[in-house]
Amino acid sequence: MTSSDSVRPAAVTARGWGWRHAGRSLPAVHGLDLDIQPGERVLLLGPSGAGKSTLLHALAGVLGDSDSGAHDGAPDAEDSDETGSLLIDGAPPRAQRGRAGLMQQDPETQVVLSRVGDDVAFGAENLSVPRRDIWRRVEEALDDAGLAHLPLDHPTSALSGGQKQRLALAGILAMRPGLLLLDEPTANLDPDGVLEVRDAVGRCLDKTGATLVVVEHRVGVWKDLVDRIVVLQPGTATDSAVLLDGSPDQVLAQAREMLVAAGVWVPGYVPATRTRNNGTDGMAAAPSGGDLLLAAEDLAVSREQPRRRRFKAIPPVPVQSGITAQVRAGQALTITGPNGSGKSTFALTLAGLLRPVSGKVSATLDLSDGAGIDPYKWKAEQLIARIGTVFQEPEHQFVTGRVLDELMFGPRHLGHGEERVDELLERLRLTQLVDANPYTLSGGEKRRLSVATVLAAHPRVLILDEPTFGQDANTWAELASFLSELLDAGTAVVSVTHDQEFSDVLGGTELKFGAPRLKPAAQQAGPRNPEVAAP
């Protein structure tokens, strides 16, 4: 390691620290007392809404930034409130910017430049790392994050959600921070990618000795990499924020039942879910041959737009082609495959939100003005009432400043569905958050809200992209059980997921994608040359 790569591990100290988001009656974190020594590796656990992401944002020195801008237009908005002290190396995090590198739950928000190499170099450039060292770090970080196959001038807009997650990690690794903050870093990755990213983090820590705080619901992935597990509980006016604190073996051995009750994914534990009709406990029933609602025939998909060469339109090169699938009432269709293989692109095309490159999507729903045509051609109010889509990034769906208004938005525009709002709030554990701004919710709460807003419109087809992202074991079981009820009631559920336990609960048919189709050599992005990507 060169002198420019040397890292001074950071120390973290919290004394009675708490944070209440603007417009919320209860704090996200309350009474946090915590010491993390330089170079220590900590896994932060707790149920959805326990304030884990809030703590990471505070340590990164950006909590006030993200909290203040999220409430524009929210009714009865008021200032957020901080109590106690939270310090990095004895100083407030805002005075220590650059000491911490934060990977957020939504990697989409961290992509800042149009080319992969430039994006990874961005943080190091802002830290005034010498140019000759930046591009060596960029190459190394991309390799560690599993993106070494991409040219440095590959467009970031062409990356999948999972690839953007790895890109965000690479940008942080290139900065060589003294405090590495990772918020659900493997949530949207395929199984191989999960291990690659975990091992990349391990290699970075071994090289630099940096301090690590990682938030993850599933313990098994990280327990052998960390020194310590800290379990948080939801903030109240009286209880301490820390529920448990100790070595991984000690915490898992002595408090397994407590962790299970708190919704932590302890190794070997899969929560019980509702039994589907004719199924066995925890497993879904076999497909029952419901009415055909949607069909894809020899479909090719891409997110790119056609290019024009003089007077001729050049169609984009599809990420996947030759796709044939059926969506039937009361059945689940699960779409699986590696990151970047076109799963989300196919789901958006099936949902009528992207135009097919070639082939055909046809709706066979019993609709006088919609049957037999591509849902892409429907009007917006027709589409939302027939096919509900839950995006990979929940924030892309929010249009109001209050949870209740978000749930009422669709029904009010459609003229029906308001009677279901209370049930959805109760079933998806959102009742206590009706006045909260959607952007201040935890990742798991945002995901449940995005599902609820779609269900309020009573669609016959529900398409979900990574529906279990950010869920603790308890909310995961409730969401899976709720979806199984919808299946038994005749709704078709299409899900893009890497979550095998979730797929087992819903059952139905699996559509497995292979590796993405690569562009011809003439259309590939340029060579891996730092001078090409450098500004």
Rosetta blueprint (number, residue, H / E / L):
1 M L
2 T L
3 S H
4 S H
5 D H
6 S L
7 V L
8 R L
9 P L
10 A L
11 A L
12 V E
13 T E
14 A E
15 R E
16 G E
17 W E
18 G E
19 W E
20 R E
21 H L
22 A L
23 G L
24 R L
25 S L
26 L L
27 P L
28 A L
29 V E
30 H E
31 G E
32 L E
33 D E
34 L E
35 D E
36 I E
37 Q L
38 P L
39 G L
40 E L
41 R E
42 V E
43 L E
44 L E
45 L E
46 G L
47 P L
48 S L
49 G L
50 A L
51 G L
52 K H
53 S H
54 T H
55 L H
56 L H
57 H H
58 A H
59 L H
60 A L
61 G L
62 V L
63 L H
64 G H
65 D H
66 S H
67 D H
68 S H
69 G H
70 A H
71 H H
72 D L
73 G L
74 A L
75 P L
76 D L
77 A L
78 E L
79 D L
80 S L
81 D E
82 E E
83 T E
84 G E
85 S E
86 L E
87 L E
88 I E
89 D L
90 G L
91 A E
92 P L
93 P H
94 R H
95 A H
96 Q H
97 R L
98 G L
99 R L
100 A E
101 G E
102 L E
103 M E
104 Q L
105 Q L
106 D L
107 P H
108 E H
109 T H
110 Q H
111 V L
112 V L
113 L L
114 S L
115 R E
116 V H
117 G H
118 D H
119 D H
120 V H
121 A H
122 F H
123 G H
124 A H
125 E H
126 N H
127 L L
128 S L
129 V L
130 P L
131 R H
132 R H
133 D H
134 I H
135 W H
136 R H
137 R H
138 V H
139 E H
140 E H
141 A H
142 L H
143 D H
144 D H
145 A L
146 G L
147 L L
148 A L
149 H L
150 L L
151 P L
152 L L
153 D L
154 H L
155 P E
156 T H
157 S H
158 A H
159 L L
160 S L
161 G H
162 G H
163 Q H
164 K H
165 Q H
166 R H
167 L H
168 A H
169 L H
170 A H
171 G H
172 I H
173 L H
174 A H
175 M H
176 R L
177 P L
178 G L
179 L E
180 L E
181 L E
182 L E
183 D E
184 E L
185 P L
186 T L
187 A L
188 N L
189 L L
190 D L
191 P H
192 D H
193 G H
194 V H
195 L H
196 E H
197 V H
198 R H
199 D H
200 A H
201 V H
202 G H
203 R H
204 C H
205 L H
206 D H
207 K H
208 T H
209 G L
210 A L
211 T E
212 L E
213 V E
214 V E
215 V E
216 E L
217 H L
218 R E
219 V H
220 G H
221 V H
222 W L
223 K L
224 D L
225 L L
226 V L
227 D L
228 R E
229 I E
230 V E
231 V E
232 L E
233 Q L
234 P L
235 G L
236 T L
237 A L
238 T L
239 D L
240 S L
241 A L
242 V E
243 L E
244 L E
245 D E
246 G E
247 S L
248 P H
249 D H
250 Q H
251 V H
252 L H
253 A H
254 Q H
255 A L
256 R H
257 E H
258 M H
259 L H
260 V H
261 A H
262 A L
263 G L
264 V L
265 W E
266 V L
267 P L
268 G L
269 Y L
270 V L
271 P L
272 A L
273 T L
274 R L
275 T L
276 R L
277 N L
278 N L
279 G L
280 T L
281 D L
282 G L
283 M L
284 A L
285 A L
286 A L
287 P L
288 S L
289 G L
290 G L
291 D L
292 L E
293 L E
294 L E
295 A E
296 A E
297 E E
298 D E
299 L E
300 A E
301 V E
302 S L
303 R L
304 E L
305 Q L
306 P L
307 R E
308 R E
309 R E
310 R L
311 F L
312 K E
313 A E
314 I E
315 P L
316 P L
317 V L
318 P L
319 V L
320 Q E
321 S E
322 G E
323 I E
324 T E
325 A E
326 Q E
327 V E
328 R E
329 A L
330 G L
331 Q L
332 A E
333 L E
334 T E
335 I E
336 T E
337 G L
338 P L
339 N L
340 G L
341 S L
342 G L
343 K H
344 S H
345 T H
346 F H
347 A H
348 L H
349 T H
350 L H
351 A L
352 G L
353 L L
354 L L
355 R L
356 P L
357 V L
358 S E
359 G E
360 K E
361 V E
362 S E
363 A E
364 T L
365 L L
366 D L
367 L L
368 S L
369 D L
370 G L
371 A L
372 G L
373 I L
374 D L
375 P H
376 Y H
377 K H
378 W L
379 K L
380 A H
381 E H
382 Q H
383 L H
384 I H
385 A H
386 R H
387 I E
388 G E
389 T E
390 V E
391 F L
392 Q L
393 E L
394 P H
395 E H
396 H H
397 Q H
398 F L
399 V L
400 T L
401 G L
402 R L
403 V H
404 L H
405 D H
406 E H
407 L H
408 M H
409 F H
410 G H
411 P H
412 R H
413 H H
414 L H
415 G L
416 H L
417 G L
418 E H
419 E H
420 R H
421 V H
422 D H
423 E H
424 L H
425 L H
426 E H
427 R H
428 L L
429 R L
430 L L
431 T H
432 Q H
433 L H
434 V L
435 D L
436 A L
437 N L
438 P H
439 Y H
440 T H
441 L L
442 S L
443 G H
444 G H
445 E H
446 K H
447 R H
448 R H
449 L H
450 S H
451 V H
452 A H
453 T H
454 V H
455 L H
456 A L
457 A L
458 H L
459 P L
460 R L
461 V E
462 L E
463 I E
464 L E
465 D E
466 E L
467 P L
468 T L
469 F L
470 G L
471 Q L
472 D L
473 A H
474 N H
475 T H
476 W H
477 A H
478 E H
479 L H
480 A H
481 S H
482 F H
483 L H
484 S H
485 E H
486 L H
487 L H
488 D H
489 A L
490 G L
491 T L
492 A E
493 V E
494 V E
495 S E
496 V E
497 T L
498 H L
499 D L
500 Q H
501 E H
502 F H
503 S H
504 D H
505 V H
506 L H
507 G L
508 G L
509 T E
510 E E
511 L E
512 K E
513 F L
514 G L
515 A L
516 P L
517 R L
518 L L
519 K L
520 P L
521 A H
522 A H
523 Q H
524 Q L
525 A L
526 G L
527 P L
528 R L
529 N L
530 P H
531 E H
532 V H
533 A H
534 A L
535 P L
